[in-house]
Amino acid sequence: MNNLADNLSFRHTFNTQKLIESHPAKIRNANKKIVYRIACPPDSIHHGEIVFSRWRSIALQDLCEGF
């Protein structure tokens, strides 16, 4: 069976506070601005991380072996 970890080609973890500070949102849609202001009021502190990953393609039958 194919090990999924073998298909991971790239992974990067972002600190959410640093990401928001260095790349502030540029929202043009009025409704989305309202939602963003409610969800992320000025001076709010963002905790946690965002993890981005890219994977190589894998054949479906390789994932289903053994089922």
PDB file of N, H, CA, C and O in Angstrom:
ATOM      1  N   MET A   1       0.846  -1.185   0.000  1.00  0.00           N
ATOM      2  CA  MET A   1       0.000   0.000   0.000  1.00  0.00           C
ATOM      3  C   MET A   1       0.886   1.242   0.000  1.00  0.00           C
ATOM      4  O   MET A   1       1.949   1.250   0.620  1.00  0.00           O
ATOM      5  N   ASN A   2       0.465   2.252  -0.669  1.00  0.00           N
ATOM      6  H   ASN A   2      -0.399   2.246  -1.173  1.00  0.00           H
ATOM      7  CA  ASN A   2       1.219   3.496  -0.790  1.00  0.00           C
ATOM      8  C   ASN A   2       1.112   4.303   0.507  1.00  0.00           C
ATOM      9  O   ASN A   2       0.011   4.530   1.008  1.00  0.00           O
ATOM     10  N   ASN A   3       2.239   4.729   1.041  1.00  0.00           N
ATOM     11  H   ASN A   3       3.133   4.545   0.634  1.00  0.00           H
ATOM     12  CA  ASN A   3       2.254   5.562   2.235  1.00  0.00           C
ATOM     13  C   ASN A   3       1.956   7.002   1.816  1.00  0.00           C
ATOM     14  O   ASN A   3       2.697   7.579   1.021  1.00  0.00           O
ATOM     15  N   LEU A   4       0.884   7.583   2.342  1.00  0.00           N
ATOM     16  H   LEU A   4       0.282   7.114   2.988  1.00  0.00           H
ATOM     17  CA  LEU A   4       0.501   8.941   1.944  1.00  0.00           C
ATOM     18  C   LEU A   4       1.603   9.950   2.211  1.00  0.00           C
ATOM     19  O   LEU A   4       1.766  10.896   1.440  1.00  0.00           O
ATOM     20  N   ALA A   5       2.356   9.776   3.273  1.00  0.00           N
ATOM     21  H   ALA A   5       2.224   9.008   3.900  1.00  0.00           H
ATOM     22  CA  ALA A   5       3.426  10.726   3.599  1.00  0.00           C
ATOM     23  C   ALA A   5       4.475  10.792   2.493  1.00  0.00           C
ATOM     24  O   ALA A   5       5.150  11.809   2.334  1.00  0.00           O
ATOM     25  N   ASP A   6       4.612   9.709   1.730  1.00  0.00           N
ATOM     26  H   ASP A   6       4.064   8.883   1.859  1.00  0.00           H
ATOM     27  CA  ASP A   6       5.563   9.706   0.618  1.00  0.00           C
ATOM     28  C   ASP A   6       5.136  10.665  -0.490  1.00  0.00           C
ATOM     29  O   ASP A   6       5.967  11.077  -1.300  1.00  0.00           O
ATOM     30  N   ASN A   7       3.864  11.021  -0.538  1.00  0.00           N
ATOM     31  H   ASN A   7       3.190  10.685   0.120  1.00  0.00           H
ATOM     32  CA  ASN A   7       3.344  11.886  -1.592  1.00  0.00           C
ATOM     33  C   ASN A   7       3.307  13.359  -1.191  1.00  0.00           C
ATOM     34  O   ASN A   7       2.908  14.205  -1.991  1.00  0.00           O
ATOM     35  N   LEU A   8       3.708  13.668   0.011  1.00  0.00           N
ATOM     36  H   LEU A   8       4.032  12.980   0.661  1.00  0.00           H
ATOM     37  CA  LEU A   8       3.772  15.060   0.448  1.00  0.00           C
ATOM     38  C   LEU A   8       4.959  15.726  -0.231  1.00  0.00           C
ATOM     39  O   LEU A   8       6.095  15.279  -0.075  1.00  0.00           O
ATOM     40  N   SER A   9       4.701  16.799  -0.989  1.00  0.00           N
ATOM     41  H   SER A   9       3.778  17.161  -1.116  1.00  0.00           H
ATOM     42  CA  SER A   9       5.808  17.458  -1.683  1.00  0.00           C
ATOM     43  C   SER A   9       6.226  18.753  -0.998  1.00  0.00           C
ATOM     44  O   SER A   9       7.364  19.194  -1.158  1.00  0.00           O
ATOM     45  N   PHE A  10       5.322  19.369  -0.236  1.00  0.00           N
ATOM     46  H   PHE A  10       4.397  19.010  -0.106  1.00  0.00           H
ATOM     47  CA  PHE A  10       5.657  20.642   0.405  1.00  0.00           C
ATOM     48  C   PHE A  10       4.689  20.902   1.544  1.00  0.00           C
ATOM     49  O   PHE A  10       3.493  20.635   1.426  1.00  0.00           O
ATOM     50  N   ARG A  11       5.207  21.425   2.650  1.00  0.00           N
ATOM     51  H   ARG A  11       6.179  21.642   2.746  1.00  0.00           H
ATOM     52  CA  ARG A  11       4.345  21.835   3.764  1.00  0.00           C
ATOM     53  C   ARG A  11       4.973  23.055   4.423  1.00  0.00           C
ATOM     54  O   ARG A  11       6.179  23.094   4.668  1.00  0.00           O
ATOM     55  N   HIS A  12       4.137  24.051   4.705  1.00  0.00           N
ATOM     56  H   HIS A  12       3.158  24.020   4.506  1.00  0.00           H
ATOM     57  CA  HIS A  12       4.614  25.248   5.392  1.00  0.00           C
ATOM     58  C   HIS A  12       3.579  25.644   6.436  1.00  0.00           C
ATOM     59  O   HIS A  12       2.377  25.613   6.171  1.00  0.00           O
ATOM     60  N   THR A  13       4.046  26.013   7.614  1.00  0.00           N
ATOM     61  H   THR A  13       5.023  26.038   7.829  1.00  0.00           H
ATOM     62  CA  THR A  13       3.174  26.436   8.701  1.00  0.00           C
ATOM     63  C   THR A  13       3.326  27.930   8.910  1.00  0.00           C
ATOM     64  O   THR A  13       4.440  28.442   9.025  1.00  0.00           O
ATOM     65  N   PHE A  14       2.192  28.630   8.958  1.00  0.00           N
ATOM     66  H   PHE A  14       1.287  28.214   8.864  1.00  0.00           H
ATOM     67  CA  PHE A  14       2.173  30.074   9.147  1.00  0.00           C
ATOM     68  C   PHE A  14       1.623  30.412  10.523  1.00  0.00           C
ATOM     69  O   PHE A  14       0.621  29.836  10.946  1.00  0.00           O
ATOM     70  N   ASN A  15       2.261  31.332  11.221  1.00  0.00           N
ATOM     71  H   ASN A  15       3.075  31.800  10.877  1.00  0.00           H
ATOM     72  CA  ASN A  15       1.727  31.891  12.456  1.00  0.00           C
ATOM     73  C   ASN A  15       0.632  32.876  12.054  1.00  0.00           C
ATOM     74  O   ASN A  15       0.898  33.810  11.297  1.00  0.00           O
ATOM     75  N   THR A  16      -0.599  32.686  12.547  1.00  0.00           N
ATOM     76  H   THR A  16      -0.815  31.928  13.162  1.00  0.00           H
ATOM     77  CA  THR A  16      -1.717  33.508  12.075  1.00  0.00           C
ATOM     78  C   THR A  16      -1.547  34.982  12.401  1.00  0.00           C
ATOM     79  O   THR A  16      -1.880  35.827  11.569  1.00  0.00           O
ATOM     80  N   GLN A  17      -1.044  35.319  13.568  1.00  0.00           N
ATOM     81  H   GLN A  17      -0.773  34.633  14.243  1.00  0.00           H
ATOM     82  CA  GLN A  17      -0.881  36.730  13.927  1.00  0.00           C
ATOM     83  C   GLN A  17       0.114  37.417  12.992  1.00  0.00           C
ATOM     84  O   GLN A  17      -0.148  38.512  12.494  1.00  0.00           O
ATOM     85  N   LYS A  18       1.245  36.775  12.759  1.00  0.00           N
ATOM     86  H   LYS A  18       1.458  35.885  13.163  1.00  0.00           H
ATOM     87  CA  LYS A  18       2.249  37.359  11.858  1.00  0.00           C
ATOM     88  C   LYS A  18       1.716  37.466  10.431  1.00  0.00           C
ATOM     89  O   LYS A  18       2.001  38.434   9.727  1.00  0.00           O
ATOM     90  N   LEU A  19       0.944  36.471  10.013  1.00  0.00           N
ATOM     91  H   LEU A  19       0.713  35.684  10.586  1.00  0.00           H
ATOM     92  CA  LEU A  19       0.381  36.481   8.662  1.00  0.00           C
ATOM     93  C   LEU A  19      -0.591  37.646   8.479  1.00  0.00           C
ATOM     94  O   LEU A  19      -0.534  38.342   7.466  1.00  0.00           O
ATOM     95  N   ILE A  20      -1.472  37.864   9.437  1.00  0.00           N
ATOM     96  H   ILE A  20      -1.518  37.299  10.261  1.00  0.00           H
ATOM     97  CA  ILE A  20      -2.442  38.968   9.362  1.00  0.00           C
ATOM     98  C   ILE A  20      -1.729  40.317   9.395  1.00  0.00           C
ATOM     99  O   ILE A  20      -2.107  41.241   8.675  1.00  0.00           O
ATOM    100  N   GLU A  21      -0.703  40.427  10.227  1.00  0.00           N
ATOM    101  H   GLU A  21      -0.395  39.676  10.812  1.00  0.00           H
ATOM    102  CA  GLU A  21       0.030  41.699  10.323  1.00  0.00           C
ATOM    103  C   GLU A  21       0.803  42.012   9.040  1.00  0.00           C
ATOM    104  O   GLU A  21       0.839  43.162   8.603  1.00  0.00           O
ATOM    105  N   SER A  22       1.414  41.002   8.443  1.00  0.00           N
ATOM    106  H   SER A  22       1.384  40.068   8.799  1.00  0.00           H
ATOM    107  CA  SER A  22       2.242  41.253   7.266  1.00  0.00           C
ATOM    108  C   SER A  22       1.448  41.266   5.960  1.00  0.00           C
ATOM    109  O   SER A  22       1.912  41.811   4.958  1.00  0.00           O
ATOM    110  N   HIS A  23       0.265  40.675   5.966  1.00  0.00           N
ATOM    111  H   HIS A  23      -0.112  40.233   6.780  1.00  0.00           H
ATOM    112  CA  HIS A  23      -0.574  40.635   4.757  1.00  0.00           C
ATOM    113  C   HIS A  23      -2.025  40.945   5.125  1.00  0.00           C
ATOM    114  O   HIS A  23      -2.861  40.040   5.135  1.00  0.00           O
ATOM    115  N   PRO A  24      -2.338  42.204   5.427  1.00  0.00           N
ATOM    116  CA  PRO A  24      -3.712  42.542   5.814  1.00  0.00           C
ATOM    117  C   PRO A  24      -4.698  42.244   4.680  1.00  0.00           C
ATOM    118  O   PRO A  24      -4.358  42.326   3.499  1.00  0.00           O
ATOM    119  N   ALA A  25      -5.906  41.901   5.065  1.00  0.00           N
ATOM    120  H   ALA A  25      -6.182  41.834   6.024  1.00  0.00           H
ATOM    121  CA  ALA A  25      -6.938  41.562   4.080  1.00  0.00           C
ATOM    122  C   ALA A  25      -7.274  42.764   3.209  1.00  0.00           C
ATOM    123  O   ALA A  25      -7.352  43.894   3.692  1.00  0.00           O
ATOM    124  N   LYS A  26      -7.471  42.508   1.925  1.00  0.00           N
ATOM    125  H   LYS A  26      -7.407  41.590   1.533  1.00  0.00           H
ATOM    126  CA  LYS A  26      -7.897  43.541   0.972  1.00  0.00           C
ATOM    127  C   LYS A  26      -9.256  43.112   0.435  1.00  0.00           C
ATOM    128  O   LYS A  26      -9.353  42.510  -0.635  1.00  0.00           O
ATOM    129  N   ILE A  27     -10.287  43.426   1.180  1.00  0.00           N
ATOM    130  H   ILE A  27     -10.208  43.915   2.049  1.00  0.00           H
ATOM    131  CA  ILE A  27     -11.635  42.976   0.844  1.00  0.00           C
ATOM    132  C   ILE A  27     -12.395  44.121   0.186  1.00  0.00           C
ATOM    133  O   ILE A  27     -12.468  45.223   0.730  1.00  0.00           O
ATOM    134  N   ARG A  28     -12.959  43.852  -0.986  1.00  0.00           N
ATOM    135  H   ARG A  28     -12.900  42.956  -1.428  1.00  0.00           H
ATOM    136  CA  ARG A  28     -13.693  44.879  -1.726  1.00  0.00           C
ATOM    137  C   ARG A  28     -15.205  44.703  -1.629  1.00  0.00           C
ATOM    138  O   ARG A  28     -15.950  45.673  -1.770  1.00  0.00           O
ATOM    139  N   ASN A  29     -15.661  43.489  -1.391  1.00  0.00           N
ATOM    140  H   ASN A  29     -15.056  42.701  -1.276  1.00  0.00           H
ATOM    141  CA  ASN A  29     -17.084  43.201  -1.302  1.00  0.00           C
ATOM    142  C   ASN A  29     -17.631  43.699   0.033  1.00  0.00           C
ATOM    143  O   ASN A  29     -17.094  43.368   1.090  1.00  0.00           O
ATOM    144  N   ALA A  30     -18.701  44.496  -0.016  1.00  0.00           N
ATOM    145  H   ALA A  30     -19.138  44.765  -0.875  1.00  0.00           H
ATOM    146  CA  ALA A  30     -19.257  45.116   1.196  1.00  0.00           C
ATOM    147  C   ALA A  30     -19.706  44.078   2.221  1.00  0.00           C
ATOM    148  O   ALA A  30     -19.450  44.244   3.413  1.00  0.00           O
ATOM    149  N   ASN A  31     -20.366  43.021   1.781  1.00  0.00           N
ATOM    150  H   ASN A  31     -20.574  42.886   0.812  1.00  0.00           H
ATOM    151  CA  ASN A  31     -20.839  41.999   2.718  1.00  0.00           C
ATOM    152  C   ASN A  31     -19.680  41.259   3.376  1.00  0.00           C
ATOM    153  O   ASN A  31     -19.726  40.955   4.568  1.00  0.00           O
ATOM    154  N   LYS A  32     -18.650  40.974   2.602  1.00  0.00           N
ATOM    155  H   LYS A  32     -18.612  41.221   1.633  1.00  0.00           H
ATOM    156  CA  LYS A  32     -17.482  40.293   3.164  1.00  0.00           C
ATOM    157  C   LYS A  32     -16.746  41.196   4.149  1.00  0.00           C
ATOM    158  O   LYS A  32     -16.191  40.709   5.133  1.00  0.00           O
ATOM    159  N   LYS A  33     -16.735  42.501   3.897  1.00  0.00           N
ATOM    160  H   LYS A  33     -17.187  42.897   3.097  1.00  0.00           H
ATOM    161  CA  LYS A  33     -16.121  43.446   4.839  1.00  0.00           C
ATOM    162  C   LYS A  33     -16.838  43.407   6.177  1.00  0.00           C
ATOM    163  O   LYS A  33     -16.201  43.425   7.230  1.00  0.00           O
ATOM    164  N   ILE A  34     -18.170  43.352   6.138  1.00  0.00           N
ATOM    165  H   ILE A  34     -18.688  43.337   5.283  1.00  0.00           H
ATOM    166  CA  ILE A  34     -18.954  43.297   7.380  1.00  0.00           C
ATOM    167  C   ILE A  34     -18.615  42.032   8.160  1.00  0.00           C
ATOM    168  O   ILE A  34     -18.373  42.085   9.366  1.00  0.00           O
ATOM    169  N   VAL A  35     -18.598  40.909   7.474  1.00  0.00           N
ATOM    170  H   VAL A  35     -18.794  40.866   6.495  1.00  0.00           H
ATOM    171  CA  VAL A  35     -18.281  39.634   8.134  1.00  0.00           C
ATOM    172  C   VAL A  35     -16.870  39.667   8.707  1.00  0.00           C
ATOM    173  O   VAL A  35     -16.647  39.207   9.827  1.00  0.00           O
ATOM    174  N   TYR A  36     -15.915  40.206   7.954  1.00  0.00           N
ATOM    175  H   TYR A  36     -16.096  40.580   7.044  1.00  0.00           H
ATOM    176  CA  TYR A  36     -14.530  40.271   8.424  1.00  0.00           C
ATOM    177  C   TYR A  36     -14.418  41.158   9.663  1.00  0.00           C
ATOM    178  O   TYR A  36     -13.709  40.816  10.610  1.00  0.00           O
ATOM    179  N   ARG A  37     -15.113  42.295   9.660  1.00  0.00           N
ATOM    180  H   ARG A  37     -15.689  42.574   8.891  1.00  0.00           H
ATOM    181  CA  ARG A  37     -15.068  43.186  10.835  1.00  0.00           C
ATOM    182  C   ARG A  37     -15.648  42.518  12.072  1.00  0.00           C
ATOM    183  O   ARG A  37     -15.165  42.736  13.183  1.00  0.00           O
ATOM    184  N   ILE A  38     -16.685  41.704  11.884  1.00  0.00           N
ATOM    185  H   ILE A  38     -17.077  41.527  10.982  1.00  0.00           H
ATOM    186  CA  ILE A  38     -17.278  40.982  13.020  1.00  0.00           C
ATOM    187  C   ILE A  38     -16.326  39.878  13.502  1.00  0.00           C
ATOM    188  O   ILE A  38     -16.101  39.722  14.702  1.00  0.00           O
ATOM    189  N   ALA A  39     -15.777  39.122  12.558  1.00  0.00           N
ATOM    190  H   ALA A  39     -15.961  39.249  11.583  1.00  0.00           H
ATOM    191  CA  ALA A  39     -14.913  37.987  12.907  1.00  0.00           C
ATOM    192  C   ALA A  39     -13.537  38.424  13.399  1.00  0.00           C
ATOM    193  O   ALA A  39     -12.943  37.766  14.254  1.00  0.00           O
ATOM    194  N   CYS A  40     -13.032  39.529  12.861  1.00  0.00           N
ATOM    195  H   CYS A  40     -13.514  40.063  12.167  1.00  0.00           H
ATOM    196  CA  CYS A  40     -11.676  39.990  13.173  1.00  0.00           C
ATOM    197  C   CYS A  40     -11.692  41.489  13.464  1.00  0.00           C
ATOM    198  O   CYS A  40     -11.209  42.280  12.654  1.00  0.00           O
ATOM    199  N   PRO A  41     -12.243  41.887  14.610  1.00  0.00           N
ATOM    200  CA  PRO A  41     -12.284  43.317  14.913  1.00  0.00           C
ATOM    201  C   PRO A  41     -10.874  43.902  15.025  1.00  0.00           C
ATOM    202  O   PRO A  41      -9.918  43.177  15.302  1.00  0.00           O
ATOM    203  N   PRO A  42     -10.747  45.217  14.810  1.00  0.00           N
ATOM    204  CA  PRO A  42      -9.428  45.850  14.941  1.00  0.00           C
ATOM    205  C   PRO A  42      -8.795  45.524  16.298  1.00  0.00           C
ATOM    206  O   PRO A  42      -9.489  45.423  17.309  1.00  0.00           O
ATOM    207  N   ASP A  43      -7.506  45.366  16.303  1.00  0.00           N
ATOM    208  H   ASP A  43      -6.942  45.448  15.482  1.00  0.00           H
ATOM    209  CA  ASP A  43      -6.722  45.048  17.506  1.00  0.00           C
ATOM    210  C   ASP A  43      -6.989  43.653  18.064  1.00  0.00           C
ATOM    211  O   ASP A  43      -6.581  43.352  19.185  1.00  0.00           O
ATOM    212  N   SER A  44      -7.665  42.801  17.301  1.00  0.00           N
ATOM    213  H   SER A  44      -7.996  43.046  16.390  1.00  0.00           H
ATOM    214  CA  SER A  44      -7.856  41.434  17.786  1.00  0.00           C
ATOM    215  C   SER A  44      -6.540  40.668  17.656  1.00  0.00           C
ATOM    216  O   SER A  44      -5.709  40.974  16.801  1.00  0.00           O
ATOM    217  N   ILE A  45      -6.372  39.680  18.510  1.00  0.00           N
ATOM    218  H   ILE A  45      -7.047  39.431  19.204  1.00  0.00           H
ATOM    219  CA  ILE A  45      -5.168  38.854  18.502  1.00  0.00           C
ATOM    220  C   ILE A  45      -5.537  37.497  17.914  1.00  0.00           C
ATOM    221  O   ILE A  45      -6.502  36.864  18.343  1.00  0.00           O
ATOM    222  N   HIS A  46      -4.768  37.065  16.941  1.00  0.00           N
ATOM    223  H   HIS A  46      -3.984  37.579  16.593  1.00  0.00           H
ATOM    224  CA  HIS A  46      -5.034  35.799  16.260  1.00  0.00           C
ATOM    225  C   HIS A  46      -4.086  34.737  16.803  1.00  0.00           C
ATOM    226  O   HIS A  46      -2.871  34.932  16.837  1.00  0.00           O
ATOM    227  N   HIS A  47      -4.649  33.623  17.224  1.00  0.00           N
ATOM    228  H   HIS A  47      -5.635  33.465  17.196  1.00  0.00           H
ATOM    229  CA  HIS A  47      -3.870  32.523  17.797  1.00  0.00           C
ATOM    230  C   HIS A  47      -3.833  31.362  16.816  1.00  0.00           C
ATOM    231  O   HIS A  47      -4.679  31.256  15.928  1.00  0.00           O
ATOM    232  N   GLY A  48      -2.875  30.523  16.980  1.00  0.00           N
ATOM    233  H   GLY A  48      -2.188  30.609  17.701  1.00  0.00           H
ATOM    234  CA  GLY A  48      -2.822  29.295  16.203  1.00  0.00           C
ATOM    235  C   GLY A  48      -1.986  29.405  14.947  1.00  0.00           C
ATOM    236  O   GLY A  48      -1.217  30.346  14.754  1.00  0.00           O
ATOM    237  N   GLU A  49      -2.166  28.409  14.102  1.00  0.00           N
ATOM    238  H   GLU A  49      -2.790  27.644  14.258  1.00  0.00           H
ATOM    239  CA  GLU A  49      -1.372  28.298  12.887  1.00  0.00           C
ATOM    240  C   GLU A  49      -2.261  27.895  11.719  1.00  0.00           C
ATOM    241  O   GLU A  49      -3.311  27.277  11.895  1.00  0.00           O
ATOM    242  N   ILE A  50      -1.817  28.259  10.531  1.00  0.00           N
ATOM    243  H   ILE A  50      -0.964  28.761  10.389  1.00  0.00           H
ATOM    244  CA  ILE A  50      -2.426  27.784   9.294  1.00  0.00           C
ATOM    245  C   ILE A  50      -1.371  26.927   8.610  1.00  0.00           C
ATOM    246  O   ILE A  50      -0.233  27.358   8.427  1.00  0.00           O
ATOM    247  N   VAL A  51      -1.750  25.721   8.238  1.00  0.00           N
ATOM    248  H   VAL A  51      -2.674  25.370   8.388  1.00  0.00           H
ATOM    249  CA  VAL A  51      -0.809  24.807   7.594  1.00  0.00           C
ATOM    250  C   VAL A  51      -1.218  24.635   6.134  1.00  0.00           C
ATOM    251  O   VAL A  51      -2.356  24.281   5.825  1.00  0.00           O
ATOM    252  N   PHE A  52      -0.263  24.893   5.251  1.00  0.00           N
ATOM    253  H   PHE A  52       0.661  25.180   5.502  1.00  0.00           H
ATOM    254  CA  PHE A  52      -0.458  24.747   3.808  1.00  0.00           C
ATOM    255  C   PHE A  52       0.374  23.566   3.344  1.00  0.00           C
ATOM    256  O   PHE A  52       1.542  23.440   3.714  1.00  0.00           O
ATOM    257  N   SER A  53      -0.219  22.701   2.537  1.00  0.00           N
ATOM    258  H   SER A  53      -1.167  22.803   2.236  1.00  0.00           H
ATOM    259  CA  SER A  53       0.545  21.565   2.022  1.00  0.00           C
ATOM    260  C   SER A  53       0.176  21.282   0.572  1.00  0.00           C
ATOM    261  O   SER A  53      -0.946  21.539   0.134  1.00  0.00           O
ATOM    262  N   ARG A  54       1.141  20.750  -0.155  1.00  0.00           N
ATOM    263  H   ARG A  54       2.052  20.541   0.201  1.00  0.00           H
ATOM    264  CA  ARG A  54       0.948  20.320  -1.546  1.00  0.00           C
ATOM    265  C   ARG A  54       1.276  18.830  -1.602  1.00  0.00           C
ATOM    266  O   ARG A  54       2.208  18.355  -0.953  1.00  0.00           O
ATOM    267  N   TRP A  55       0.493  18.115  -2.387  1.00  0.00           N
ATOM    268  H   TRP A  55      -0.264  18.501  -2.914  1.00  0.00           H
ATOM    269  CA  TRP A  55       0.660  16.671  -2.481  1.00  0.00           C
ATOM    270  C   TRP A  55       0.828  16.253  -3.936  1.00  0.00           C
ATOM    271  O   TRP A  55       0.212  16.833  -4.830  1.00  0.00           O
ATOM    272  N   ARG A  56       1.661  15.249  -4.169  1.00  0.00           N
ATOM    273  H   ARG A  56       2.161  14.778  -3.443  1.00  0.00           H
ATOM    274  CA  ARG A  56       1.767  14.648  -5.495  1.00  0.00           C
ATOM    275  C   ARG A  56       0.502  13.833  -5.748  1.00  0.00           C
ATOM    276  O   ARG A  56      -0.154  13.386  -4.807  1.00  0.00           O
ATOM    277  N   SER A  57       0.173  13.648  -6.992  1.00  0.00           N
ATOM    278  H   SER A  57       0.706  14.011  -7.756  1.00  0.00           H
ATOM    279  CA  SER A  57      -1.021  12.861  -7.311  1.00  0.00           C
ATOM    280  C   SER A  57      -0.793  11.395  -6.944  1.00  0.00           C
ATOM    281  O   SER A  57       0.336  10.904  -6.935  1.00  0.00           O
ATOM    282  N   ILE A  58      -1.887  10.720  -6.646  1.00  0.00           N
ATOM    283  H   ILE A  58      -2.804  11.119  -6.654  1.00  0.00           H
ATOM    284  CA  ILE A  58      -1.828   9.296  -6.322  1.00  0.00           C
ATOM    285  C   ILE A  58      -3.056   8.633  -6.938  1.00  0.00           C
ATOM    286  O   ILE A  58      -4.155   9.187  -6.901  1.00  0.00           O
ATOM    287  N   ALA A  59      -2.864   7.468  -7.495  1.00  0.00           N
ATOM    288  H   ALA A  59      -1.972   7.019  -7.526  1.00  0.00           H
ATOM    289  CA  ALA A  59      -3.970   6.736  -8.105  1.00  0.00           C
ATOM    290  C   ALA A  59      -4.936   6.263  -7.025  1.00  0.00           C
ATOM    291  O   ALA A  59      -4.514   5.812  -5.960  1.00  0.00           O
ATOM    292  N   LEU A  60      -6.216   6.367  -7.300  1.00  0.00           N
ATOM    293  H   LEU A  60      -6.558   6.734  -8.165  1.00  0.00           H
ATOM    294  CA  LEU A  60      -7.235   5.991  -6.331  1.00  0.00           C
ATOM    295  C   LEU A  60      -7.097   4.532  -5.906  1.00  0.00           C
ATOM    296  O   LEU A  60      -7.271   4.215  -4.729  1.00  0.00           O
ATOM    297  N   GLN A  61      -6.790   3.652  -6.835  1.00  0.00           N
ATOM    298  H   GLN A  61      -6.648   3.909  -7.791  1.00  0.00           H
ATOM    299  CA  GLN A  61      -6.664   2.235  -6.480  1.00  0.00           C
ATOM    300  C   GLN A  61      -5.518   2.003  -5.497  1.00  0.00           C
ATOM    301  O   GLN A  61      -5.569   1.057  -4.712  1.00  0.00           O
ATOM    302  N   ASP A  62      -4.480   2.854  -5.525  1.00  0.00           N
ATOM    303  H   ASP A  62      -4.439   3.623  -6.163  1.00  0.00           H
ATOM    304  CA  ASP A  62      -3.386   2.724  -4.561  1.00  0.00           C
ATOM    305  C   ASP A  62      -3.857   3.066  -3.152  1.00  0.00           C
ATOM    306  O   ASP A  62      -3.362   2.504  -2.174  1.00  0.00           O
ATOM    307  N   LEU A  63      -4.807   3.983  -3.049  1.00  0.00           N
ATOM    308  H   LEU A  63      -5.208   4.440  -3.843  1.00  0.00           H
ATOM    309  CA  LEU A  63      -5.337   4.353  -1.739  1.00  0.00           C
ATOM    310  C   LEU A  63      -6.283   3.294  -1.192  1.00  0.00           C
ATOM    311  O   LEU A  63      -6.409   3.139   0.023  1.00  0.00           O
ATOM    312  N   CYS A  64      -6.944   2.569  -2.077  1.00  0.00           N
ATOM    313  H   CYS A  64      -6.842   2.695  -3.064  1.00  0.00           H
ATOM    314  CA  CYS A  64      -7.995   1.634  -1.673  1.00  0.00           C
ATOM    315  C   CYS A  64      -7.504   0.205  -1.466  1.00  0.00           C
ATOM    316  O   CYS A  64      -8.296  -0.662  -1.099  1.00  0.00           O
ATOM    317  N   GLU A  65      -6.231  -0.061  -1.688  1.00  0.00           N
ATOM    318  H   GLU A  65      -5.587   0.644  -1.986  1.00  0.00           H
ATOM    319  CA  GLU A  65      -5.718  -1.418  -1.489  1.00  0.00           C
ATOM    320  C   GLU A  65      -5.946  -1.858  -0.053  1.00  0.00           C
ATOM    321  O   GLU A  65      -5.661  -1.113   0.884  1.00  0.00           O
ATOM    322  N   GLY A  66      -6.454  -3.057   0.116  1.00  0.00           N
ATOM    323  H   GLY A  66      -6.686  -3.663  -0.645  1.00  0.00           H
ATOM    324  CA  GLY A  66      -6.655  -3.606   1.446  1.00  0.00           C
ATOM    325  C   GLY A  66      -8.044  -3.361   2.003  1.00  0.00           C
ATOM    326  O   GLY A  66      -8.356  -3.833   3.097  1.00  0.00           O
ATOM    327  N   PHE A  67      -8.876  -2.646   1.291  1.00  0.00           N
ATOM    328  H   PHE A  67      -8.622  -2.263   0.403  1.00  0.00           H
ATOM    329  CA  PHE A  67     -10.249  -2.426   1.775  1.00  0.00           C
ATOM    330  C   PHE A  67     -11.170  -3.479   1.231  1.00  0.00           C
ATOM    331  O   PHE A  67     -12.365  -3.465   1.524  1.00  0.00           O
TER     332      PHE A  67
END
